[in-house]
Amino acid sequence: MADDERDLLEQNTYPMLEPVPGKKKSKARSAGGGGGFGVGAKIAPGPVVSTATKLRLETLQSEGVCYVPGVLGKDTAADMIETVQGELSRAMKAIKEDPAGSVARFNVPADVIDPLRGYLLLPLRDEGSVEAGDPNGATVRALRECLSTGTVLGDLFGSDLCGGGDAEWYDLTALRTEAGATRQPIHYDTPYQKVPGLFCAFIAMSDVEYSKGATVFLPGTHKNTAERRAFEEGGEAKDVMLSKKRSAHTVLKAGDAVVFDMRTLHAGTANLALSEGGGQRLLFILTFRNRKATGTLGHAPNLRPSYRHRGITLGEMREELDSPEPFAGDASDGVPFGDGLQQ
Ligand SMILES: O=C(O)CCC(=O)C(=O)O
């Protein structure tokens, strides 16, 4: 099915570009990178934000997805690769000794871990830095660069569109694919409801060429449009829509992100064989929930178990990140942040 979808989209797919001010959507080369959506668009930036952030918010509202370069510094991105690889080997070792711990670390039981594609649920403070007594390990630094007020991504998550400071922390994970991982079917992560419930950032920790797997997005499909309805109908209606639809795929440099409204249709493309340029792809993933969306989310939090359903907000995370020892003590519910592994 995924390969049929690829063939249908192929003629009309473009690399996603940054939004450009003042351009009309229909003239934009990249469906995901079109600008000018602000003309008459309802903007919900929340606090005072830059012109670039406003444009990104407008693009998120109109397209459901926006390419955002440079959310992580190159050094932090490189440190995160090392940290995530370290966490991955610790997690593999831990579940070899105790397979029952797999769900807390990988979100799936040990016997269904896919060697080529999967999620690694991350702690707020990586184990390596906790052991070294370093309060400012790579994960804390990455979270500061992504979530603090005035940062590129922080201003998007902190906007009214995503729920502002009350937005609830929902995913903290690394997505790993390896050479040979197949393409995903087109899907949404949260079903359509009028108010967008979940916003996610896929952040590249190293350069991700198309051959290592991109994410292809169908811009505008976060709305209840004829295209979206054709997708839901399936069969021929869906195939006709896909054969006409302009799609945008990500080719990310280390530190770049794609931010999306999780109602938007998308799919991970194949990570090709090593001989064809495939290889390990690691994305750092952050999601926040807009509490104003009251419908079903259809997507459980991708968080370690004891971080879930505690109502930890963006505002609270920012306070922690401003402190000298983030996440070392208790959260506002009086329970330690900890490593999130307790069931
Ligand atoms: O691999 C990707 O780029 C997309 C992953 C994704 O959409 C998913 O796991 O739901």
Ligand as a Chemical Component Dictionary entry (heavy atoms), coordinates in Angstrom:
data_LIG
# 
_chem_comp.id                   LIG 
_chem_comp.type                 NON-POLYMER 
_chem_comp.pdbx_formal_charge   0 
_chem_comp.three_letter_code    LIG 
# 
loop_
_chem_comp_atom.comp_id 
_chem_comp_atom.atom_id 
_chem_comp_atom.alt_atom_id 
_chem_comp_atom.type_symbol 
_chem_comp_atom.charge 
_chem_comp_atom.model_Cartn_x 
_chem_comp_atom.model_Cartn_y 
_chem_comp_atom.model_Cartn_z 
_chem_comp_atom.pdbx_ordinal 
LIG O1 O1 O 0 9.431 8.290  9.941  1  
LIG C1 C1 C 0 8.898 9.386  9.810  2  
LIG O2 O2 O 0 9.439 10.320 9.224  3  
LIG C2 C2 C 0 7.492 9.617  10.297 4  
LIG C3 C3 C 0 7.117 8.785  11.480 5  
LIG C4 C4 C 0 5.654 8.789  11.746 6  
LIG O3 O3 O 0 4.896 9.492  11.155 7  
LIG C5 C5 C 0 5.092 7.883  12.753 8  
LIG O4 O4 O 0 5.822 7.055  13.321 9  
LIG O5 O5 O 0 3.870 7.980  13.009 10 
# 
loop_
_chem_comp_bond.comp_id 
_chem_comp_bond.atom_id_1 
_chem_comp_bond.atom_id_2 
_chem_comp_bond.value_order 
_chem_comp_bond.pdbx_ordinal 
LIG O1 C1 DOUB 1 
LIG C1 O2 SING 2 
LIG C1 C2 SING 3 
LIG C2 C3 SING 4 
LIG C3 C4 SING 5 
LIG C4 O3 DOUB 6 
LIG C4 C5 SING 7 
LIG C5 O4 DOUB 8 
LIG C5 O5 SING 9 
# 
